[in-house]
Amino acid sequence: MSENDVVLRAEGLKKYYPTEDGFLDKVFGESGWVKALDGVDLQIREGETLGIVGESGCGKSTLGRTLLQLEEPTDGTVHYREENLVEATGDRLQAARTDLQMIFQNPFASLNPRFTVADIIGEPLDIHGIASGSQRDKRISELLEEVGLSRSHANRYPHEFSGGQLQRIGIARALAVDPELIVCDEPVSALDVSVQAQILNLLKSLQKEYGLSYIFIAHDLSVVEHISDRIGVMYLGKLVEKGTTEEIFAEPHHPYTEALLSAIPEPNPRWEHDRILLKGTVPSPIDPPSGCSFHTRCPRVIQPEGYEFEQPNWRAILTLRTRLEAEDASMRSVLSAHKASDEAIDPETIPAQLREAYDLPEQLTDPEADRVLQSAVDHMVNDEIGLAADVLAQAFSTPCESETPELITKEQHPIACHLYSEAYSDQVDTELGW
């Protein structure tokens, strides 16, 4: 497709929120930034659906709102056709809203309970001066029938409808101004499965009829697969993999994408597969990890040079090091439990118990690596958490924590992962899966 087919394009899009929310924070300058979006590049073409997926809190909804200038970007540009929306103000920005609309996640919250359905759908017609009088009433009736509702629903209030019907009203409101692109912010996540299918089929039908482009935000990959032409996978404010739906589902490359796909349930109780469980929680966007933001949870994080042992054990060592550096509360509780136990414990068994508590084997296959690990465990036994962390940090490092990966093209779709960088090809063993 040519550049003329691109409806919306974002480059280097960032959205940071200040964390200072109290008087003392402002006085003492103890403020930071929540990096909800941290440099997003994307584009969407005419008649295309771009699915955006990721865990809760990764920045999906903020991306949708920032693209439409409902949130002011901290940095970056958003072009609708050839116009930079970040620089648009006043009447020009309002005019652009007739071409760019949004369907919100929660119809119960996004529809005014004091308005009738006719008022809700008619409001954008009034604001933009599109129709009035009998023409307005006719347009409202047409939109209701277009989304599968009746003309008689126009004089009812939101509380008289089911969730699926309310979402249809939200869709009708978005269609009222005849937009070119609609951001769908998890429009079916609050609905029953059977109703989800109805809404998805309605969106596809409307897209075919009007040539709409969608940015479809969801956390359910099976839903995204059903409706999307291309998919962008988000993690902690960044897109880590982009590709066509077929490319992403047939052979995902980024370890985070692999984990998301492995979590899709199958209706067959006898079906067996290897579920990839990501340990830990999504790091805080206030203080994201250095390098690749996924390295604190990645099961395929690149091993340090000079050592050779099993990948699961390397993941366990890195997790242990992360907890030591943060002086994790659970780390302290394990040590305290040994000291406070009423049972007689042989001190010589404590190192083995600590290894077991953190999923580490009794002996690593690499003798030198095991010597370093044992030194750190000995410091832990002596409650020297800082020294234990220093020992592991000096011996075990990975480019995943020191270098930020750029989006590189691998087999026709972009991936932000060092596993596919030529700079670290000598540290990646594809036979072992890392």
C-alpha positions, -999 to 999 in steps of 0.1 A, spaced: 0 0 0 11 36 -6 15 63 19 -18 78 8 -35 47 22 -23 55 58 -51 70 78 -33 75 111 4 74 120 22 78 153 59 83 158 78 83 191 45 87 210 50 92 248 27 99 276 41 105 311 20 113 342 35 131 372 34 111 404 33 141 427 -2 142 441 4 159 475 16 191 490 47 176 506 56 159 473 57 192 456 75 210 484 103 185 487 104 177 450 98 140 455 81 135 422 85 111 393 68 101 361 45 72 353 57 62 318 23 50 304 36 53 268 73 53 261 80 57 224 53 40 203 54 39 165 25 26 145 3 32 115 -31 21 103 -43 19 68 -77 24 51 -102 -4 60 -77 -21 83 -81 -34 118 -50 -30 140 -53 -51 172 -34 -39 203 -29 -65 230 -11 -69 263 -16 -73 300 -37 -49 321 -16 -18 329 6 -20 298 -7 13 283 -33 1 257 -61 24 267 -37 53 272 -25 47 237 -60 49 222 -68 80 242 -36 97 233 -39 89 196 -72 108 196 -58 136 217 -81 129 246 -48 128 265 -21 153 255 11 135 245 43 142 264 63 138 232 60 125 197 36 131 168 2 118 156 -7 124 120 -42 120 107 -36 119 69 -11 148 66 -21 168 96 -2 166 129 -30 164 155 -6 172 184 -3 207 170 -40 210 161 -61 231 184 -96 246 187 -119 243 157 -94 222 137 -91 196 164 -129 195 168 -133 191 131 -109 161 132 -131 144 157 -158 139 130 -132 116 114 -118 100 145 -141 84 171 -139 61 201 -160 32 215 -153 30 252 -148 -1 273 -176 4 298 -209 16 283 -225 20 317 -199 47 325 -196 63 290 -233 69 284 -250 97 304 -277 81 325 -298 113 324 -299 113 286 -323 94 264 -308 73 237 -319 100 212 -300 126 232 -269 104 234 -267 96 197 -279 131 187 -253 150 208 -224 146 183 -249 157 156 -256 188 175 -220 196 185 -207 193 149 -238 209 133 -245 179 111 -283 176 114 -312 192 132 -350 189 134 -365 161 114 -332 153 97 -317 147 131 -345 124 142 -342 105 109 -305 100 113 -309 88 149 -335 62 138 -312 50 109 -283 46 133 -304 26 158 -315 2 130 -279 0 117 -267 -14 150 -295 -38 154 -318 -18 177 -353 -4 172 -365 31 165 -387 28 195 -356 26 217 -348 63 210 -369 76 240 -356 51 266 -328 57 291 -295 37 295 -307 18 326 -334 1 306 -309 -18 284 -286 -48 287 -248 -44 284 -248 -56 248 -275 -32 239 -257 -3 256 -225 -11 236 -246 -10 204 -258 25 215 -221 35 220 -213 22 185 -242 42 171 -230 73 188 -195 68 173 -210 63 138 -232 94 140 -205 117 126 -195 93 98 -159 87 110 -131 72 91 -113 56 120 -127 43 153 -106 34 184 -124 4 201 -112 3 237 -120 -32 249 -156 -29 236 -165 -65 244 -145 -73 276 -175 -67 299 -199 -87 278 -210 -124 278 -193 -146 252 -224 -149 231 -229 -111 231 -192 -106 223 -197 -125 191 -227 -104 181 -208 -71 187 -177 -83 169 -198 -94 139 -216 -61 139 -182 -42 139 -170 -63 110 -202 -57 91 -201 -20 96 -164 -19 86 -172 -37 53 -202 -13 46 -185 20 55 -148 12 49 -139 20 85 -105 15 100 -103 2 136 -78 2 163 -90 -26 184 -77 -28 220 -81 -60 240 -64 -84 264 -81 -114 249 -60 -127 220 -88 -150 207 -110 -119 202 -82 -100 185 -75 -129 162 -111 -129 151 -112 -93 140 -77 -80 133 -56 -78 102 -25 -68 120 -15 -70 157 8 -50 180 19 -65 213 24 -40 241 45 -44 273 51 -16 298 43 13 274 61 -1 244 53 -22 213 75 -53 215 62 -71 184 42 -62 153 29 -83 125 0 -97 106 -25 -118 125 -13 -149 107 24 -142 115 18 -135 152 -3 -166 158 16 -190 135 51 -182 148 54 -156 176 90 -145 181 90 -123 212 90 -143 245 62 -121 258 40 -128 228 47 -166 232 36 -164 268 4 -145 259 -5 -170 232 1 -200 255 -25 -186 279 -54 -188 254 -77 -215 267 -90 -244 245 -125 -259 248 -110 -294 247 -104 -307 283 -80 -334 269 -59 -309 250 -24 -306 264 1 -278 258 31 -262 273 18 -232 292 44 -205 297 40 -191 332 55 -156 338 66 -153 374 63 -120 392 42 -90 383 45 -63 357 71 -38 369 60 -3 379 60 22 350 72 47 375 106 29 376 107 5 347 136 -19 344 167 -9 325 174 -24 291 146 -46 279 117 -39 303 107 -76 300 140 -90 312 128 -93 348 102 -119 338 115 -133 305 120 -171 304 145 -167 276 167 -139 289 202 -142 274 227 -159 296 260 -142 308 291 -148 288 316 -174 302 290 -197 317 269 -225 304 240 -240 324 203 -247 320 181 -218 310 155 -223 338 183 -221 364 196 -189 348 161 -174 350 159 -185 387 193 -169 394 183 -136 378 150 -136 397 169 -142 429 193 -113 421 164 -90 414 148 -98 447 180 -93 466 186 -59 450 152 -48 460 156 -64 494 123 -81 487 100 -86 517 95 -123 508 133 -127 509 135 -114 545 105 -136 555 123 -168 543 154 -159 563 133 -150 593 113 -182 592 145 -202 595 157 -182 624 123 -182 643 115 -218 638 110 -238 670 123 -269 653 160 -277 656 176 -269 622 210 -280 612 228 -248 600 245 -268 573 211 -275 556 200 -239 554 218 -231 521 201 -261 505 168 -250 518 173 -215 505 182 -229 470 150 -249 471 129 -219 482 141 -200 451 138 -229 425 176 -234 424 191 -268 420 215 -283 446 243 -281 420 246 -261 388 261 -279 358 287 -251 355 311 -255 385 323 -218 384 287 -205 382 278 -228 411 307 -214 432 294 -178 427 259 -188 435 270 -206 467 289 -175 478 258 -154 474 237 -180 493 263 -180 522 259 -142 524 221 -147 525 225 -171 554 244 -144 573 216 -119 565 240 -100 542 215 -92 515 234 -64 499 266 -84 496 247 -114 482 232 -91 455 267 -76 447 282 -111 442 255 -121 417 255 -87 399 293 -88 394 294 -123 381 261 -126 362 250 -99 338 230 -100 306 227 -75 277 189 -77 282 193 -56 313 218 -31 300 208 -25 264 174 -13 252 163 -34 222 152 -17 190 125 -29 167 142 -51 141 126 -69 112 127 -107 115 108 -128 90 89 -98 78 76 -84 111 93 -61 137 104 -75 171 121 -57 199 142 -85 214 180 -91 217 174 -128 208 172 -117 172 200 -91 172 232 -100 154 252 -83 181 243 -111 206 240 -141 182 270 -158 198 253 -157 232 220 -172 219 217 -210 217 186 -217 195 188 -254 203 182 -247 240 154 -222 232 173 -190 243 
